[in-house]
Amino acid sequence: QVQLVESGGGLVQAGGSLRLSCEASGFSDSIGAMGWYRRAPGKERELVAIMTRYGGGTNYAESVKGRFTISRDGAENTVALRMSSLKPEDTAVYYCNARTWQQVDYWGQGTQVTVSS
């Protein structure tokens, strides 16, 4: 089992910045990639950004490219999401995700990000 603990999020005005962080514990050596997804009210959950554990390859949703940056947050089993130039449409619950080499997904509890106009 892998446990994910998220921190960060909150309320910010449009154009502002926020930082999310996620730490994995448990069988963290089994993790092949970590990333962030979000679910806005009335919408499906969508990928925001993901990073491979080795090599640091990244992938971003088109809607956040150039505004969001995913990176390791110190230790290898942590990941941060730096969000800037936030827009009201970025309002959502953001979930940390860890995917193992066996393609098993683990999820954090979610953290609310609200961007006011």
N, C-alpha and C positions, 0 to 999 in steps of 0.2 A: 504493500500500500504506500501511496505517496500522499502526503498532506501538504496543502498549499495555504499559506497565510498571506493575505493582502493587506496593504496599508495605503493611505493616501485617499484621494478623491475629495469630494465636497462641492461647495457652491462657488462659482466664479463668474465674473462678468464676461461678456463676449469680448474676445481679443486677449483675454488673460491666459495664464498658464497653470497647469497642475502637474503633479508627478505621482505616479502610482508605483508601488513596489510589491514584489511577491517573492516569498521565500519557500522553497520546497524542502521537506524533510521526509524521513522514512526511507524508502528504497530509492533515494534520489539518483543513485548511480545508474538506474534503469532508464533515466530520462534522456530522450534523444533531442527534444526541442521543447521550448517554453514560449508562451506568447499570451496575447490578450485578445479576448472577444468582447463584444458588447451586445446588449439587447435594449433597444429603445422601446418605449411604450407602443404596443400594437404592432411591433415588427418582429421578424425572426432574428435569432442570434446571428451575428456576423463576425468574421475575422477582422481584427484591427491590425495586428502586427504579430509576427512570429520570428523566432530566432533559433537556429540550430545550435546544439550544445557545443559541437566541435566545428571549428571553422568560422563560426559566427555569421553564417549566411542569414539574411533577413528577407522578409516579404511583408509588404504593407497593402492595406486596402487603398484603392485609388483615391478615395475621399479624404485620406489622412496624409498622403504622401507630401513631404515638404513641411508638414506641421508637427507630426509625431515622430519620436525617435525611440526605438527599443534598444536596450543595452543591458549588459550584465550590471548588477548592482553590487559590485565587490566580489563576493564569493560566487563560485561556479553555479551553485544551485539557486541563485537569485536572479531576478530580472526586473528591470524598471521600464516604465513607459513615461517618457517626457512628452507632455502635450502642450503645445503652444498655439497661439492664434485660434483659440477655441471659439466654436460657433454654437449657437443654440441647438443645431441639429446633432451636435456631439453628445447631447444629453442622453444618458443611458446608464444602465447598470453594467459595469465593466467586470469581466471575469478573467482571472488568471487561469491559464491552461498549461498542463504539462502532458506531453505525449511520450510514452515509452517506446523503446525500440520495437516492442511487439505491437505497436499501434494502439495501445490502451490509453484512453484519455482520463485525466484527473482534473477536477475543477475546484477553484476557490469558492468562497461563499458569496463573492460579488461585492462590489463597492459602488456606491452611487456617485455619479458625476452629473452635476446640474450646471448648465451654462445659461445665464440670464441675458436677455437682450437689452 
